[in-house]
Amino acid sequence: MKAINPLRSQANRVRRALEKLYPDAHCALHFRTPLELLIATILSAQCTDQRVNMVTPALFARYPTAHDYATADPKELERMIQSTGFFRNKTRNIIQCCRQMVEHHGGEVPRTMAELVVLPGVGRKTANVILGNAFGVPGIPVDTHVTRLSQRMGLTVHTDAVKIESDLMELVPKKDWTMFGHQMIFHGRQVCHARKPDCVSCTLASFCPKKGVAAP
């Protein structure tokens, strides 16, 4: 008889609870194309999705293609994205990223993890957001919310995002990876806050190993 994996059982409890709480969880960034999602995700680093969504309509209208970003005036682009923070680094990454897409991918956003993570400004988290939401390829983007909830729920002991992603991929069915990531992020934003988790109203509290424990 096959032994029951307690971590997988815990992951199933978490997944089922989140499915009931957030059946319509989705990417909070507004986009219409893979390129728009790529740019929005780069801008979302150290910035709220709400702020990014305020900036991107004018940005997407001004730069509709990867070639437009690749040949953009850095100063103009900086001005348009300044409110998202770290705008100089983001401008440099966006321009260089789009130049590489123009040179190596015909101006299209690549559809594989290996091709995405070599682009400037694109790590595994960003790549998973793009793959899962633009191309329907399952992936778990490990941001601060996914990290925090994974640790609190006992699904990982790691702090490194790549190791956390690997742990979750082992515990969650592949078909559910993208939605599981969305639901974890929703719960982290609405209930399981870093400093003051709302354990009283949390439906996951009955099986949370760190109920009431704030982030260090």
matplotlib code that plots the C-alpha trace (Angstrom):
import matplotlib.pyplot as plt

x = [0.0, 1.4, 2.3, 0.4, 2.6, 1.6, 2.8, 0.7, -2.3, -1.7, -1.3, -4.6, -6.3, -4.9, -5.8, -9.4, -9.9, -8.6, -10.6, -13.8, -12.7, -11.4, -13.0, -12.5, -8.9, -7.0, -4.0, -4.6, -2.5, -4.5, -3.3, -4.5, -1.4, 1.6, 3.8, 1.5, 1.6, 5.4, 5.8, 3.2, 4.9, 8.3, 6.8, 5.1, 8.4, 8.3, 5.1, 1.4, -0.7, -3.1, -0.4, 0.9, -2.7, -2.9, 0.3, -0.1, -3.0, -1.0, 2.2, 0.6, -0.9, 2.5, 4.4, 2.2, 5.1, 8.4, 10.1, 8.6, 10.0, 13.4, 13.8, 12.2, 13.8, 14.8, 14.0, 10.5, 9.9, 11.3, 8.8, 5.9, 6.7, 8.3, 5.5, 6.1, 9.4, 12.9, 12.1, 15.6, 16.3, 12.9, 13.4, 16.8, 15.4, 12.3, 14.4, 17.0, 14.4, 12.5, 15.7, 16.5, 12.9, 13.2, 16.6, 16.0, 12.2, 10.8, 9.4, 7.3, 7.3, 8.9, 6.7, 9.2, 10.8, 14.3, 13.8, 12.1, 14.5, 17.4, 15.7, 16.7, 14.3, 12.7, 13.1, 11.2, 8.4, 7.8, 8.2, 5.6, 3.2, 3.5, 3.4, 0.4, -1.7, -0.7, 0.0, -1.9, 1.3, 1.0, 3.4, 3.6, 4.9, 6.6, 6.1, 6.2, 2.6, 3.2, 6.4, 4.8, 1.7, 3.8, 6.0, 3.1, 1.1, 4.1, 4.5, 8.1, 11.0, 12.9, 13.2, 14.7, 12.0, 13.3, 13.3, 9.8, 8.5, 10.1, 8.4, 5.0, 5.3, 5.8, 2.8, 0.2, -1.2, 0.4, -3.0, -3.7, -0.3, -1.4, -4.7, -3.1, -0.6, -3.5, -5.4, -2.4, -1.8, -5.4, -5.4, -2.1, -3.4, -6.8, -6.3, -2.9, -1.0, 2.6, 2.5, -1.1, -2.6, -6.3, -6.4, -9.8, -11.6, -9.2, -10.9, -7.4, -6.6, -7.8, -4.9, -2.3, 0.8, 1.7, -1.7, -1.2, 2.5, 3.5, 6.4, 9.8]
y = [0.0, 3.4, 5.6, 8.9, 12.0, 14.4, 17.4, 16.5, 16.0, 19.5, 21.0, 19.4, 20.9, 24.3, 24.0, 22.9, 25.7, 28.3, 27.0, 27.6, 31.1, 32.3, 30.4, 33.4, 34.3, 35.8, 37.9, 41.4, 43.1, 44.4, 43.2, 42.2, 40.6, 38.6, 41.7, 43.9, 41.3, 41.1, 44.9, 45.1, 42.3, 44.0, 47.2, 45.4, 44.7, 46.6, 48.2, 47.5, 46.0, 48.9, 51.5, 49.5, 49.4, 53.2, 53.6, 51.0, 52.3, 55.3, 53.2, 50.5, 53.1, 54.8, 51.5, 48.9, 46.6, 45.2, 47.3, 50.4, 49.7, 48.6, 52.0, 54.1, 57.3, 56.2, 59.6, 59.5, 55.9, 56.8, 59.7, 57.4, 54.7, 56.9, 56.4, 52.6, 53.1, 52.0, 53.5, 53.7, 50.1, 49.1, 51.3, 49.7, 46.2, 46.9, 48.4, 45.6, 42.9, 44.1, 44.5, 40.8, 39.8, 41.8, 40.3, 36.7, 36.1, 38.3, 40.8, 38.1, 37.1, 33.6, 30.7, 28.7, 29.2, 28.7, 31.5, 33.9, 33.8, 35.0, 38.2, 41.3, 41.9, 38.5, 35.9, 32.7, 34.6, 36.9, 34.0, 31.9, 34.8, 35.1, 31.4, 30.8, 33.8, 34.6, 31.1, 28.7, 26.9, 25.9, 27.7, 28.9, 32.5, 32.7, 36.3, 37.6, 36.3, 32.8, 32.6, 33.7, 31.4, 28.4, 28.8, 29.4, 26.5, 24.2, 23.5, 24.5, 25.4, 27.3, 31.1, 30.8, 31.4, 28.7, 26.1, 27.1, 26.8, 23.3, 22.2, 23.5, 21.8, 18.5, 19.0, 20.6, 18.9, 20.5, 21.5, 23.6, 25.4, 28.8, 29.0, 27.9, 30.8, 33.3, 32.0, 32.1, 35.7, 36.7, 35.1, 36.8, 40.2, 39.9, 37.8, 36.3, 39.6, 39.8, 41.7, 41.2, 38.0, 37.9, 34.4, 35.0, 35.1, 32.8, 29.5, 27.9, 28.6, 25.2, 23.5, 26.3, 25.3, 29.0, 30.4, 33.9, 34.2, 37.4, 37.6, 38.2]
z = [0.0, -1.0, 1.9, 2.3, 1.8, 4.6, 2.7, -0.3, 1.9, 3.4, 0.0, -1.1, 2.0, 1.1, -2.6, -1.9, 0.6, -1.8, -4.7, -2.6, -1.5, -4.9, -7.7, -10.0, -9.1, -11.9, -12.9, -11.5, -14.2, -17.2, -20.6, -24.0, -25.5, -24.3, -24.9, -22.7, -20.0, -20.2, -19.9, -17.1, -15.1, -15.4, -14.1, -11.2, -9.5, -6.1, -7.2, -6.8, -9.6, -9.2, -9.9, -12.9, -14.3, -14.0, -16.1, -18.8, -20.9, -22.1, -22.3, -24.4, -26.7, -27.2, -27.7, -29.4, -30.5, -29.2, -31.9, -30.5, -27.1, -28.5, -30.3, -27.6, -26.2, -22.7, -21.2, -22.5, -21.4, -17.9, -17.6, -18.5, -16.0, -13.2, -10.8, -10.7, -9.0, -10.0, -13.4, -14.7, -14.2, -15.6, -18.6, -19.3, -18.9, -21.1, -23.9, -23.8, -23.4, -26.5, -28.5, -27.9, -28.8, -32.1, -32.8, -31.8, -31.8, -34.6, -32.0, -30.4, -26.7, -26.4, -25.2, -23.2, -19.8, -21.2, -23.7, -21.3, -18.4, -20.5, -21.4, -19.3, -16.5, -16.7, -13.9, -13.3, -11.5, -14.5, -16.9, -15.0, -15.1, -18.8, -19.6, -17.4, -18.3, -21.9, -23.2, -20.9, -19.9, -16.2, -13.8, -10.2, -9.9, -6.5, -5.2, -1.6, -1.0, -2.3, -0.3, 2.9, 2.6, 1.5, 4.6, 7.0, 5.7, 6.0, 2.3, 2.3, 4.6, 2.0, 1.4, -2.1, -4.7, -7.1, -4.3, -3.1, -6.7, -7.0, -3.7, -4.8, -8.2, -6.4, -4.2, -6.5, -9.7, -12.8, -14.2, -11.1, -10.9, -12.5, -10.6, -7.4, -7.7, -8.3, -5.3, -3.0, -4.1, -3.5, 0.0, 0.8, -0.2, 1.4, 4.6, 5.3, 5.6, 6.4, 9.7, 10.9, 9.4, 9.9, 11.4, 13.1, 9.8, 7.8, 6.7, 6.5, 10.2, 11.4, 9.6, 9.6, 11.5, 12.1, 12.9, 14.4, 13.5, 11.8, 9.4, 11.0]

ax = plt.figure().add_subplot(projection="3d")
ax.plot(x, y, z, "-o")
ax.set_aspect("equal")
plt.show()
